[in-house]
Amino acid sequence: MLIDHLGCGGAQRQFCMLAAELKRRDHHVEIFTYHPNDFLRSIPEEVDVPIHFVKTSNYFSRIVKLRSEIRKSRPDTLITFLNTPAKIGQLTKFPGRSFRLVVSERSSDVDGPSWESWWRLKMHHLADAVVTNSAAQRDFIAESSSSLQSRLHCIPNCVDLENFRPAETNENSNRFVVLGNFGYKKNPLNFFRGFRKYIEQSGNTRAIVDWYGSNFRSQGKSTPSSESYDQLKAEIASSGFEDRFRTHDPVNDVLPIYHGAAAACLPSVREGFPNAVGEAMACGLPVLASNIGGIPELVDDPNTGFLFDPHDCDDIAASFDRFMNLTTDERLQMGRTARQYVEANLSTAVFADRYEAVLGVPQSSARAA
């Protein structure tokens, strides 16, 4: 299995969980990385999965060294996550290697075809299987490159159901949480404007948003990547909403955050399968989120939450209004339905089953045992 690093990222967490689950099913699994970030290393190490860090100085040497190391390991199958590892895997297989190559796309081309996507899909013809984590991305690839249709598989992300679980009690009916960075793709400015519009129209004096994530500042100073955050903070201050729309640094232990919320929100303008939504649903939370990418495959409006147009502040405001007008019993039922969906569709066992099907394994050793 090949990925850039084992740092704190959604794709990296899914990668590590898959590696560990395949090892538990008696597959021989080895991991290759090329960036020195080991935040999630303990997940595969707990089940004795070997991790090979290949140190490189530039892009070209990375391809050459990884190609050599992976070929020497003589795999039956190489699974890659993310675009650059996919390219390395494709160049490792070409020419003349008989191992099976499975590339996994972890994002969504919501803006439609581009030169980058055209080239990426051309390279995918060197793979035996292309896995997407949303039906929306699978359909995009099928429409953009019909010759890849027979190789396409949609495998939604998994959720650790033991770590992400509902709270025993939750009396907070006014706090909304967002877990994600403050980059423009997460749409923080429009989301704030929609929330502010809801407050101004409804007169609600209790609703609060707490957003946890990286602001991309460096030593407290603005950077090109922090532009969305800087604009957000300026509007919050000028509106006098500092106590109503609160920003926080990212945290490692997110369970208490979910347990202290009435609902989770995700206002992104671009998403494949959002881990934050799956985790919130596993915690029995309703979700207010954008009607884009893979989100509508998770959030069943109005049974597990409400969807909105992320570009329309009025629609964002309306989603808050719809939620705040629910009774306590209706909110609780939403949360129960969300948890039931995750249990049935997003467990690590189901995740590994689906990958084993792509690999041609008729029955997992874990289930056979």
Helices and strands as residue ranges (DSSP letters): H 10-24, E 31-33, H 42-45, E 51-53, H 59-73, E 77-81, H 83-93, E 100-105, H 115-123, G 124-126, E 129-132, H 135-144, G 146-151, E 152-154, E 175-179, G 184-186, H 188-202, E 208-212, G 224-226, H 227-239, E 245-248, H 255-259, E 263-266, H 275-282, E 287-290, G 295-297, E 305-308, H 313-324, H 328-345, H 348-359, H 365-368
